[in-house]
Amino acid sequence: MGFLVTTLIFVLTGVLASLLVRLCVNRGASTNLFHLTLVITATVCCWLMWAIVYLAQMKPLIVPILSDGE
Protein backbone atom coordinates (compact mmCIF):
# COMPACT_ATOMS: atom_id res chain seq x y z
CA MET A 1 0.00 0.00 0.00
CA GLY A 2 1.14 3.48 -0.71
CA PHE A 3 1.65 6.43 1.54
CA LEU A 4 -1.63 8.13 0.66
CA VAL A 5 -3.74 4.98 1.05
CA THR A 6 -2.38 4.27 4.51
CA THR A 7 -2.77 7.93 5.47
CA LEU A 8 -6.42 7.69 4.42
CA ILE A 9 -6.80 4.57 6.59
CA PHE A 10 -5.41 6.48 9.58
CA VAL A 11 -7.81 9.39 8.93
CA LEU A 12 -10.80 7.04 8.70
CA THR A 13 -9.71 5.23 11.87
CA GLY A 14 -9.40 8.56 13.69
CA VAL A 15 -12.83 9.71 12.55
CA LEU A 16 -14.39 6.36 13.53
CA ALA A 17 -12.71 6.43 16.95
CA SER A 18 -13.86 10.02 17.48
CA LEU A 19 -17.45 9.09 16.69
CA LEU A 20 -17.33 6.05 18.97
CA VAL A 21 -15.94 8.10 21.85
CA ARG A 22 -18.60 10.74 21.24
CA LEU A 23 -21.39 8.13 21.31
CA CYS A 24 -20.14 5.79 24.04
CA VAL A 25 -18.66 8.24 26.55
CA ASN A 26 -21.05 11.19 26.83
CA ARG A 27 -20.38 12.89 30.18
CA GLY A 28 -20.49 16.60 29.44
CA ALA A 29 -19.03 19.20 27.12
CA SER A 30 -15.58 19.56 28.68
CA THR A 31 -15.11 15.81 29.13
CA ASN A 32 -16.17 15.14 25.53
CA LEU A 33 -13.69 17.74 24.31
CA PHE A 34 -10.94 16.15 26.41
CA HIS A 35 -11.69 12.66 25.06
CA LEU A 36 -11.83 13.95 21.50
CA THR A 37 -8.48 15.69 21.97
CA LEU A 38 -6.95 12.46 23.27
CA VAL A 39 -8.25 10.43 20.32
CA ILE A 40 -7.02 12.94 17.76
CA THR A 41 -3.62 13.22 19.45
CA ALA A 42 -3.24 9.43 19.59
CA THR A 43 -4.19 9.07 15.92
CA VAL A 44 -1.75 11.78 14.81
CA CYS A 45 1.06 10.31 16.93
CA CYS A 46 0.50 6.80 15.54
CA TRP A 47 0.40 8.14 11.97
CA LEU A 48 3.55 10.19 12.53
CA MET A 49 5.42 7.17 13.90
CA TRP A 50 4.31 5.07 10.93
CA ALA A 51 5.26 7.82 8.45
CA ILE A 52 8.75 8.24 9.92
CA VAL A 53 9.41 4.50 9.77
CA TYR A 54 7.97 4.23 6.25
CA LEU A 55 9.97 7.15 4.89
CA ALA A 56 13.17 6.08 6.68
CA GLN A 57 13.10 2.82 4.74
CA MET A 58 13.01 4.68 1.43
CA LYS A 59 16.25 6.62 2.01
CA PRO A 60 18.30 4.94 4.78
CA LEU A 61 20.97 7.08 6.44
CA ILE A 62 23.42 4.19 6.81
CA VAL A 63 24.15 2.10 3.74
CA PRO A 64 24.84 -1.54 4.59
CA ILE A 65 28.36 -2.76 3.72
CA LEU A 66 28.44 -6.33 2.44
CA SER A 67 31.43 -8.56 3.09
CA ASP A 68 33.15 -10.46 0.27
CA GLY A 69 31.60 -13.78 1.28
CA GLU A 70 28.02 -12.64 0.79
VMD Tcl script that builds the backbone (N, CA, C; Angstrom):
set m [mol new atoms 210]
animate dup $m
set s [atomselect $m all]
$s set {name element resname resid chain x y z} {
  {N N MET 1 A 0.845 -1.185 0.000}
  {CA C MET 1 A 0.000 0.000 0.000}
  {C C MET 1 A 0.883 1.239 0.000}
  {N N GLY 2 A 0.384 2.251 -0.611}
  {CA C GLY 2 A 1.140 3.480 -0.714}
  {C C GLY 2 A 0.943 4.386 0.493}
  {N N PHE 3 A 1.673 5.469 0.444}
  {CA C PHE 3 A 1.649 6.426 1.543}
  {C C PHE 3 A 0.268 7.061 1.695}
  {N N LEU 4 A -0.330 7.450 0.593}
  {CA C LEU 4 A -1.632 8.133 0.660}
  {C C LEU 4 A -2.755 7.189 1.097}
  {N N VAL 5 A -2.699 5.939 0.661}
  {CA C VAL 5 A -3.741 4.976 1.050}
  {C C VAL 5 A -3.693 4.727 2.550}
  {N N THR 6 A -2.500 4.530 3.073}
  {CA C THR 6 A -2.384 4.272 4.512}
  {C C THR 6 A -2.723 5.515 5.321}
  {N N THR 7 A -2.384 6.690 4.804}
  {CA C THR 7 A -2.773 7.931 5.475}
  {C C THR 7 A -4.297 8.043 5.531}
  {N N LEU 8 A -4.956 7.686 4.448}
  {CA C LEU 8 A -6.415 7.690 4.424}
  {C C LEU 8 A -6.990 6.704 5.440}
  {N N ILE 9 A -6.358 5.552 5.581}
  {CA C ILE 9 A -6.805 4.573 6.587}
  {C C ILE 9 A -6.674 5.155 7.993}
  {N N PHE 10 A -5.576 5.852 8.268}
  {CA C PHE 10 A -5.407 6.481 9.583}
  {C C PHE 10 A -6.471 7.553 9.813}
  {N N VAL 11 A -6.788 8.340 8.789}
  {CA C VAL 11 A -7.813 9.385 8.929}
  {C C VAL 11 A -9.166 8.750 9.219}
  {N N LEU 12 A -9.515 7.712 8.474}
  {CA C LEU 12 A -10.798 7.038 8.698}
  {C C LEU 12 A -10.859 6.395 10.084}
  {N N THR 13 A -9.755 5.813 10.526}
  {CA C THR 13 A -9.707 5.226 11.872}
  {C C THR 13 A -9.888 6.304 12.941}
  {N N GLY 14 A -9.252 7.449 12.739}
  {CA C GLY 14 A -9.395 8.557 13.692}
  {C C GLY 14 A -10.815 9.086 13.750}
  {N N VAL 15 A -11.447 9.226 12.590}
  {CA C VAL 15 A -12.833 9.706 12.554}
  {C C VAL 15 A -13.762 8.693 13.215}
  {N N LEU 16 A -13.569 7.409 12.920}
  {CA C LEU 16 A -14.392 6.360 13.533}
  {C C LEU 16 A -14.204 6.321 15.049}
  {N N ALA 17 A -12.967 6.421 15.510}
  {CA C ALA 17 A -12.711 6.426 16.955}
  {C C ALA 17 A -13.328 7.660 17.614}
  {N N SER 18 A -13.259 8.800 16.936}
  {CA C SER 18 A -13.861 10.021 17.485}
  {C C SER 18 A -15.373 9.882 17.626}
  {N N LEU 19 A -15.997 9.293 16.617}
  {CA C LEU 19 A -17.451 9.086 16.690}
  {C C LEU 19 A -17.821 8.096 17.787}
  {N N LEU 20 A -17.040 7.028 17.921}
  {CA C LEU 20 A -17.332 6.049 18.972}
  {C C LEU 20 A -17.161 6.642 20.364}
  {N N VAL 21 A -16.130 7.449 20.549}
  {CA C VAL 21 A -15.939 8.097 21.845}
  {C C VAL 21 A -17.083 9.058 22.117}
  {N N ARG 22 A -17.501 9.774 21.093}
  {CA C ARG 22 A -18.604 10.736 21.244}
  {C C ARG 22 A -19.909 10.032 21.625}
  {N N LEU 23 A -20.152 8.852 21.035}
  {CA C LEU 23 A -21.391 8.129 21.306}
  {C C LEU 23 A -21.347 7.336 22.614}
  {N N CYS 24 A -20.218 6.707 22.885}
  {CA C CYS 24 A -20.139 5.794 24.042}
  {C C CYS 24 A -19.845 6.503 25.358}
  {N N VAL 25 A -19.060 7.563 25.320}
  {CA C VAL 25 A -18.658 8.244 26.552}
  {C C VAL 25 A -19.180 9.676 26.490}
  {N N ASN 26 A -20.424 9.871 26.892}
  {CA C ASN 26 A -21.046 11.187 26.835}
  {C C ASN 26 A -21.270 11.680 28.267}
  {N N ARG 27 A -20.304 12.465 28.778}
  {CA C ARG 27 A -20.384 12.892 30.177}
  {C C ARG 27 A -20.365 14.405 30.355}
  {N N GLY 28 A -20.510 15.151 29.309}
  {CA C GLY 28 A -20.487 16.605 29.436}
  {C C GLY 28 A -19.595 17.212 28.374}
  {N N ALA 29 A -19.731 18.515 28.203}
  {CA C ALA 29 A -19.027 19.195 27.117}
  {C C ALA 29 A -17.513 19.173 27.288}
  {N N SER 30 A -17.037 19.497 28.487}
  {CA C SER 30 A -15.584 19.561 28.679}
  {C C SER 30 A -14.950 18.172 28.637}
  {N N THR 31 A -15.634 17.176 29.168}
  {CA C THR 31 A -15.114 15.809 29.131}
  {C C THR 31 A -15.105 15.276 27.705}
  {N N ASN 32 A -16.140 15.572 26.934}
  {CA C ASN 32 A -16.172 15.144 25.534}
  {C C ASN 32 A -15.035 15.785 24.739}
  {N N LEU 33 A -14.777 17.058 24.994}
  {CA C LEU 33 A -13.687 17.744 24.312}
  {C C LEU 33 A -12.344 17.124 24.684}
  {N N PHE 34 A -12.175 16.783 25.950}
  {CA C PHE 34 A -10.938 16.150 26.410}
  {C C PHE 34 A -10.743 14.787 25.741}
  {N N HIS 35 A -11.787 13.975 25.705}
  {CA C HIS 35 A -11.693 12.657 25.060}
  {C C HIS 35 A -11.417 12.786 23.569}
  {N N LEU 36 A -12.056 13.729 22.920}
  {CA C LEU 36 A -11.833 13.953 21.496}
  {C C LEU 36 A -10.390 14.397 21.233}
  {N N THR 37 A -9.871 15.252 22.094}
  {CA C THR 37 A -8.481 15.689 21.971}
  {C C THR 37 A -7.522 14.523 22.138}
  {N N LEU 38 A -7.802 13.638 23.082}
  {CA C LEU 38 A -6.951 12.460 23.274}
  {C C LEU 38 A -6.981 11.537 22.067}
  {N N VAL 39 A -8.140 11.312 21.490}
  {CA C VAL 39 A -8.254 10.430 20.325}
  {C C VAL 39 A -7.519 11.024 19.131}
  {N N ILE 40 A -7.699 12.301 18.888}
  {CA C ILE 40 A -7.024 12.942 17.755}
  {C C ILE 40 A -5.508 12.943 17.958}
  {N N THR 41 A -5.055 13.232 19.162}
  {CA C THR 41 A -3.621 13.224 19.451}
  {C C THR 41 A -3.033 11.826 19.272}
  {N N ALA 42 A -3.727 10.807 19.742}
  {CA C ALA 42 A -3.236 9.430 19.591}
  {C C ALA 42 A -3.176 9.029 18.126}
  {N N THR 43 A -4.183 9.408 17.348}
  {CA C THR 43 A -4.193 9.074 15.924}
  {C C THR 43 A -3.050 9.764 15.189}
  {N N VAL 44 A -2.834 11.040 15.473}
  {CA C VAL 44 A -1.754 11.777 14.811}
  {C C VAL 44 A -0.396 11.216 15.207}
  {N N CYS 45 A -0.219 10.868 16.479}
  {CA C CYS 45 A 1.061 10.310 16.927}
  {C C CYS 45 A 1.332 8.953 16.284}
  {N N CYS 46 A 0.324 8.108 16.194}
  {CA C CYS 46 A 0.500 6.803 15.537}
  {C C CYS 46 A 0.814 6.975 14.058}
  {N N TRP 47 A 0.115 7.898 13.384}
  {CA C TRP 47 A 0.399 8.142 11.973}
  {C C TRP 47 A 1.808 8.686 11.780}
  {N N LEU 48 A 2.223 9.602 12.646}
  {CA C LEU 48 A 3.551 10.190 12.533}
  {C C LEU 48 A 4.638 9.139 12.726}
  {N N MET 49 A 4.454 8.250 13.684}
  {CA C MET 49 A 5.417 7.173 13.897}
  {C C MET 49 A 5.488 6.273 12.676}
  {N N TRP 50 A 4.334 5.909 12.127}
  {CA C TRP 50 A 4.309 5.070 10.925}
  {C C TRP 50 A 4.978 5.786 9.757}
  {N N ALA 51 A 4.704 7.069 9.563}
  {CA C ALA 51 A 5.260 7.825 8.448}
  {C C ALA 51 A 6.777 7.934 8.547}
  {N N ILE 52 A 7.304 8.145 9.740}
  {CA C ILE 52 A 8.750 8.237 9.924}
  {C C ILE 52 A 9.411 6.913 9.584}
  {N N VAL 53 A 8.840 5.811 10.066}
  {CA C VAL 53 A 9.407 4.497 9.770}
  {C C VAL 53 A 9.306 4.187 8.280}
  {N N TYR 54 A 8.179 4.492 7.672}
  {CA C TYR 54 A 7.966 4.228 6.245}
  {C C TYR 54 A 8.950 5.020 5.390}
  {N N LEU 55 A 9.092 6.309 5.685}
  {CA C LEU 55 A 9.974 7.150 4.893}
  {C C LEU 55 A 11.443 6.860 5.166}
  {N N ALA 56 A 11.784 6.418 6.363}
  {CA C ALA 56 A 13.174 6.084 6.681}
  {C C ALA 56 A 13.637 4.861 5.892}
  {N N GLN 57 A 12.727 3.990 5.530}
  {CA C GLN 57 A 13.104 2.818 4.740}
  {C C GLN 57 A 13.336 3.168 3.283}
  {N N MET 58 A 12.818 4.291 2.827}
  {CA C MET 58 A 13.010 4.685 1.431}
  {C C MET 58 A 14.401 5.259 1.182}
  {N N LYS 59 A 14.913 6.023 2.121}
  {CA C LYS 59 A 16.248 6.622 2.015}
  {C C LYS 59 A 16.999 6.387 3.325}
  {N N PRO 60 A 17.604 5.206 3.509}
  {CA C PRO 60 A 18.303 4.939 4.775}
  {C C PRO 60 A 19.535 5.837 4.939}
  {N N LEU 61 A 19.814 6.222 6.171}
  {CA C LEU 61 A 20.969 7.075 6.444}
  {C C LEU 61 A 22.269 6.285 6.377}
  {N N ILE 62 A 22.235 5.041 6.793}
  {CA C ILE 62 A 23.422 4.194 6.808}
  {C C ILE 62 A 23.258 3.133 5.736}
  {N N VAL 63 A 24.201 3.092 4.813}
  {CA C VAL 63 A 24.150 2.101 3.739}
  {C C VAL 63 A 24.849 0.845 4.232}
  {N N PRO 64 A 24.202 -0.318 4.122}
  {CA C PRO 64 A 24.836 -1.542 4.587}
  {C C PRO 64 A 26.073 -1.886 3.739}
  {N N ILE 65 A 27.118 -2.357 4.410}
  {CA C ILE 65 A 28.358 -2.763 3.724}
  {C C ILE 65 A 28.411 -4.275 3.738}
  {N N LEU 66 A 28.409 -4.870 2.554}
  {CA C LEU 66 A 28.436 -6.332 2.437}
  {C C LEU 66 A 29.869 -6.825 2.438}
  {N N SER 67 A 30.083 -7.956 3.103}
  {CA C SER 67 A 31.430 -8.555 3.086}
  {C C SER 67 A 31.622 -9.315 1.795}
  {N N ASP 68 A 32.835 -9.761 1.532}
  {CA C ASP 68 A 33.150 -10.457 0.274}
  {C C ASP 68 A 32.457 -11.816 0.177}
  {N N GLY 69 A 32.196 -12.456 1.285}
  {CA C GLY 69 A 31.598 -13.783 1.285}
  {C C GLY 69 A 30.111 -13.790 0.990}
  {N N GLU 70 A 29.469 -12.669 0.991}
  {CA C GLU 70 A 28.019 -12.636 0.791}
  {C C GLU 70 A 27.660 -12.312 -0.620}
}
mol reanalyze $m
mol bondsrecalc $m
mol representation Tube
mol addrep $m
